[in-house]
Amino acid sequence: MSHSPLLNLPGPPPELLADVEAAIAGAREFVAAFDPELVVVFAPDHYNGFFYKLMPPFCIGTAAQGIGDYGTRTGPLNVPATLAGDCATAVLDRGVDMSVSACMDVDHGTVQPLERLFGDATARPVIPIFVNAVGAPLGPLRRARQLGAAVGAFLATLDQRVLLVGSGGLSHDPPIPTLATASPEVRNRILHGAPMSAEQRLARQESVVAAAREFAAGRSTLAALNPDFDQRFLQIVDSGSLGELDDWSNAFITEAGGNSAHEIRTWVAAFAAMAAQGPYRTDNRYYRAAPELIAGFATRTALGVEQR
């Protein structure tokens, strides 16, 4: 599923919010019926937990806490440390470089889906897996697929019902800073992780609301949403032909979908983990190009063919 800080902020029209919430409600019903014993979340970070001082391509948290941005939970998540560590070891054994954090800070990218699907981000044990989608340079998209396949192979050894969550927008280009364009103050934050004051967090929220308003009105320099890109990606996901994405270069993703379209890596990892169990079929197929959220917003649910 996609995430957006603007779901928790004033500005989006009620009709849009109702439409998105109806789609999320469908996913929530799916999750309730499945009743998972463990949740594995593949999610990006937006310079809230990972910084250019050290930017790994992937990281598993053996303990994690939400930072509380955009109205999401502040405080520890329910992470099974031994199981998360075993997962990291298994992924490394399968040739995918993986780092580990025993004190991972996670933002709305991880926490918002948990809250929307369960009501409480701590309702189930969760293994958070960070997938870098913002801090260039980025590895090839195929590495996200290989990550997911390695995680899925490990999960197949467990006698548990596991919910896989991929949290990311499709085409979108929100105002996220880069080292090349950031002001000295912002550069210090995204380089060293300098903490933000309450006033700075409020100012950032207000700037996001203003950026969305300008974008929806067509007065923005941000890259336009690309429904054709989004639908092509979703068609590949729905077909299970994830190997087709190996040919999608980083340059193509940026040009076609915007700088933050690289969050599709979380979907690729989640569905590759699912595919490690065998063929799957998707349901709850929702998509909307939502400029008021600065995002191509989508949800999908899936079960293995043999699980149905």
ABEGO torsion letter per residue (X at the ends): XBBBAAAABBGBBAAAAAAAAAAAAAAAAAAAAAGBABBBBBBBBBGAABBAABBBABBBBABBBBAGBGGBBBEBBBBBAAAAAAAAAAAAAAGBBBBBBABBBBBAAAAAAAAAAAGBAAABBBBBBBBBAABOBBBBAAAAAAAAAAAAAAAAABBBBBBBBBBBBBBBBBBBBBAAABBAAAAAAAAAGBBBBAAAAAAAAAAAAAAAAAAAAGABABBBBBAAAAAAAAAAAAAGBAAAAAABBAAAAAAAAEAAAAAAAAAAAAAAAAAAAEBBBBBGBBBBBBAAAGBBBBBBBBBBAAAX
